[in-house]
Amino acid sequence: MKISHIIKSILTLLVICLLPASGFSEDTNIIFKHDKTGVADEVNQMKNFDFELQQRDRDRMKQWNIEDSADALKVGDVYYEKGEIDDAIAFYQIAIRIDPANAAAHAKYIDARNIEKEKTPSHYHQAMEYYRKGVKEKAIDELIVEIKENPDNEEARIKLNEIENQ
């Protein structure tokens, strides 16, 4: 009797641990590995990052009157057609957070990410990854490196100014 109860408890625990956190795509997860104190502070920082990301997404959804995943996908498509890949990616991510089963959003997200990787310098691309995750300081650092290496990159200068003024 006790063994079956223990097995049921273990299985329940495994199922709970293996379920994905709904509402988050792979890009919003950052894992810190530590062997020293200070983990609690960094966990709190991550909660703040997640809250800032969620607030930014809610603001964008209100601005565009997005009520479901299909609406976010349509807005992403508008940005994609205009060649504004960074914004398209952000709306595809919103569509995926709203409905993780939206296959079209996943496909368009992957396509947009591949285009972004091909056409942008590595430091600028990394900066945009940090920015989407809410890690503004690292995004700024990467943009500064990009501008030092490519002084003519006006897009990096504009994005650096935009992030610093937030």
N, C-alpha and C positions, 0 to 999 in steps of 0.2 A: 504494500500500500504506500509506504513512504517513498520507495524508489520511483513509482509511477508519478507521484506528486512532484518529486525533484525533477524528473525528466520533463514533465509538462512546464514547470517553472523555467527550466533552462531553454526549452524551445520557445516559450513566450518571450523571454529576454532576447534571444537571438533574432526573432522576427522583428521586435521593436528596434533593435540596434541596426538591422539591415534595411529597414524602410528608409527611402530617401526623404530628405527634408523637402516638403512640398513648397513651391514658390521660389525656389532658388535654382539657378542654372549652375553649371560647372564653374563659370567665371566668377561667381560671387563667393566662392569658398577659398579661404586662405588658411593654411595650417601652420601653426608655430610649433617648433620642436625646441624644448628646453631641457637643460639639466641643472638649472639654477632657479632661484626665486624670481618673482615678478610675473609669473604666469597669469595671475588674477588681473593685473593691470592690463596686460595685453588682451585677455579675453574681454574685458570691458571695452577696450579700444575697438575690438572687432564688432561688438554689439553696436557701438556708435557708428562704425562704418556701415553696417547693415541698415541701421535706422536712417542714415543719410541717404543711402541708395534707395531705400523704400520711399522716403519722402520725395526724392527727386523724381522717381517713377510716378508717384501719385500726382505730383504737380504736372508732369508731362501728360499724364492720362486726362487730367481735368482740362488742360489747355486744348487738347485735341478731341475732347468728348469721347474718349475710349471707354467702352463698356464691356468689351469682350476681346478675346484673343484675335478674332478676325479683324476687328477695328484696328488693333495695334499692328497687325500684319499689313493692312492697307496703308497705314501711315509710313511704315518701314519701306514699303514699295515706292511710295512717293519720293522719299529721300533717296532711295536706290536709283530711281530713274533720273533724278537730278544730279547724280554722281556724288552725293553726300553720304559716303559709305559709313562714316562713324555714327551718324545719326540713324541710318538704316539699321545698323547693328544693334543700337540701343533699343529701337522699337521691336526688332525681332526678339531680343531678349525679354522684353516686356510680354510679348505674345506668348513666349515659351513659359514664362513664370505664371501667366494666367492659366494657360492650358498646356501642361507638359506633354500631352499627347498630340499636339498640333504638328503633324509631320511636315507640312509646308513651311511653317516657321523655322523648324530645325534645318530643313534643306536650304532655305534662303539665308539663314544665319551662317551656315557653313560656307556657302558660296560667297557671301559678302566678306567673311573673315579671310578667305583665300585671296580675294581681290585686294583687300587691304594689305595683306602680307606681301603680295607681289609688287604693289605700287608704292609702298611707303618704306622709307629707310628704317632700319631695325630699331634705332633709339626712339624714333617717333612712334613706331608701332608699339613698342614696350610702354611708352608713356601713355598711350591710349588704353592699353590693358590696365595699367594702374589706375588711370582716371575712372574707367568704368567700374572698377572695384572700390572706388572711393578713397584710394590712397593718394591723395593730392600731392603730398610732399615728394613721394617717389616719382610721380608723374612730372612734377616740376624739375626734379633732378635730371631725368631722362631727356626732357625737352632742352634743358641747358646744354647737355652733352651734344645733343643733335645740332643745336645752333652753332656750337663751337666747331663741330666737324663739318657742317654744311651751312656757312653763314648766309647763303642765298635762300635758305628754306623759309620762305615767308609764311607758309602755313604753320610751321612750328612756332614762329614768333607770335602769330595771332592766337594760337591755342595756349601758349604760355601766358600771354596777357590775359586771356579769358579766365584761365584757371586761377591765376594770382588775384584777380579781382573778385573772385567769388567769396 
